[in-house]
Amino acid sequence: MLRPVATTFAARVAAPLEKVFALLTDPARIPQWLPGCRDVSPHTPIVKGSRLTVRFPKTSTTFEIVELTPPTGFGWADREGRPGSQTYFKLEFGGSMTVVTMKDVWTPQSLGHLLRGRFLSRRNTRRMFEGMIDNLRNLAMK
């Protein structure tokens, strides 16, 4: 078994904790803050264990909700597009702002998977996080 590779980023969003959590966990709003996402279905309330079909311009995947702790924790595991990948969000009160911490954990399935992920990866986790935070900030102002 290969060791997980974890990357963590944090930023502040000028909005109450409950509002940021609601934005993150509403399937109809996910395409508004998740960079590159075109659609998410179904548009039903998220519960732990539920699965979402997430569509991007050239592909789609299934996210399984693996953590849902209102109003501070939310996470999913990618079951198709990037197996072994999990993304977690931790929200903390930060005065008049919410501190959003995103942790991306990827467990390679094989040595070849690890090498391809390290050297041929098209995914830039930092760029994704920065885009997500910018989108959340814009949505929170509405």
MOLINHU-V602461 format. One record per residue. N is the residue number from 1. SS is DSSP state (H for helix, E for strand, - for the rest). PSI is psi in radians with two decimals (* if undefined). Layout:
# MOLINHU-V602461
n->N ss->SS psi->PSI
n->N ss->SS psi->PSI
This chain:
# MOLINHU-V602461
n->1 ss->- psi->2.28
n->2 ss->- psi->2.64
n->3 ss->- psi->2.53
n->4 ss->- psi->2.61
n->5 ss->E psi->2.08
n->6 ss->E psi->2.43
n->7 ss->E psi->2.32
n->8 ss->E psi->2.39
n->9 ss->E psi->2.66
n->10 ss->E psi->2.60
n->11 ss->E psi->2.92
n->12 ss->E psi->2.49
n->13 ss->E psi->2.24
n->14 ss->- psi->1.31
n->15 ss->- psi->2.71
n->16 ss->- psi->2.63
n->17 ss->H psi->-0.81
n->18 ss->H psi->-0.65
n->19 ss->H psi->-0.75
n->20 ss->H psi->-0.75
n->21 ss->H psi->-0.75
n->22 ss->H psi->-0.70
n->23 ss->H psi->-0.76
n->24 ss->H psi->-0.58
n->25 ss->H psi->0.12
n->26 ss->- psi->1.94
n->27 ss->H psi->-0.58
n->28 ss->H psi->-0.40
n->29 ss->H psi->-0.27
n->30 ss->H psi->-0.75
n->31 ss->H psi->-0.34
n->32 ss->H psi->-0.43
n->33 ss->H psi->-0.38
n->34 ss->- psi->1.95
n->35 ss->- psi->2.29
n->36 ss->- psi->-0.25
n->37 ss->E psi->2.31
n->38 ss->E psi->-0.56
n->39 ss->E psi->2.63
n->40 ss->E psi->2.37
n->41 ss->E psi->2.68
n->42 ss->- psi->2.89
n->43 ss->- psi->0.83
n->44 ss->- psi->2.78
n->45 ss->- psi->2.47
n->46 ss->- psi->2.39
n->47 ss->- psi->2.77
n->48 ss->- psi->2.29
n->49 ss->- psi->-0.26
n->50 ss->- psi->2.75
n->51 ss->E psi->2.41
n->52 ss->E psi->2.35
n->53 ss->E psi->2.10
n->54 ss->E psi->2.15
n->55 ss->E psi->2.32
n->56 ss->E psi->2.97
n->57 ss->- psi->-0.69
n->58 ss->- psi->-0.04
n->59 ss->- psi->3.01
n->60 ss->E psi->2.82
n->61 ss->E psi->3.07
n->62 ss->E psi->2.18
n->63 ss->E psi->2.27
n->64 ss->E psi->2.24
n->65 ss->E psi->2.05
n->66 ss->E psi->-0.22
n->67 ss->E psi->2.33
n->68 ss->E psi->1.70
n->69 ss->E psi->1.49
n->70 ss->- psi->2.46
n->71 ss->- psi->0.53
n->72 ss->- psi->-0.24
n->73 ss->E psi->2.43
n->74 ss->E psi->2.40
n->75 ss->E psi->2.71
n->76 ss->E psi->2.77
n->77 ss->E psi->2.30
n->78 ss->E psi->2.02
n->79 ss->- psi->-0.16
n->80 ss->- psi->-1.10
n->81 ss->- psi->-0.70
n->82 ss->- psi->1.29
n->83 ss->- psi->2.46
n->84 ss->- psi->-0.01
n->85 ss->E psi->2.30
n->86 ss->E psi->2.48
n->87 ss->E psi->2.25
n->88 ss->E psi->2.50
n->89 ss->E psi->2.28
n->90 ss->E psi->2.24
n->91 ss->E psi->2.38
n->92 ss->E psi->2.53
n->93 ss->E psi->2.30
n->94 ss->E psi->1.05
n->95 ss->- psi->-2.18
n->96 ss->- psi->0.13
n->97 ss->E psi->2.94
n->98 ss->E psi->2.27
n->99 ss->E psi->2.11
n->100 ss->E psi->2.09
n->101 ss->E psi->2.20
n->102 ss->E psi->2.27
n->103 ss->E psi->2.14
n->104 ss->E psi->2.11
n->105 ss->E psi->2.18
n->106 ss->E psi->2.17
n->107 ss->- psi->1.87
n->108 ss->- psi->2.48
n->109 ss->- psi->-0.33
n->110 ss->- psi->3.00
n->111 ss->H psi->-0.71
n->112 ss->H psi->-0.69
n->113 ss->H psi->-0.74
n->114 ss->H psi->-0.83
n->115 ss->H psi->-0.76
n->116 ss->H psi->-0.71
n->117 ss->H psi->-0.63
n->118 ss->H psi->-0.70
n->119 ss->H psi->-0.38
n->120 ss->- psi->0.18
n->121 ss->- psi->2.34
n->122 ss->- psi->-0.15
n->123 ss->- psi->2.21
n->124 ss->- psi->1.81
n->125 ss->H psi->-0.70
n->126 ss->H psi->-0.80
n->127 ss->H psi->-0.70
n->128 ss->H psi->-0.79
n->129 ss->H psi->-0.79
n->130 ss->H psi->-0.70
n->131 ss->H psi->-0.71
n->132 ss->H psi->-0.78
n->133 ss->H psi->-0.77
n->134 ss->H psi->-0.78
n->135 ss->H psi->-0.75
n->136 ss->H psi->-0.72
n->137 ss->H psi->-0.77
n->138 ss->H psi->-0.75
n->139 ss->H psi->-0.64
n->140 ss->H psi->-0.43
n->141 ss->H psi->-0.28
n->142 ss->- psi->*
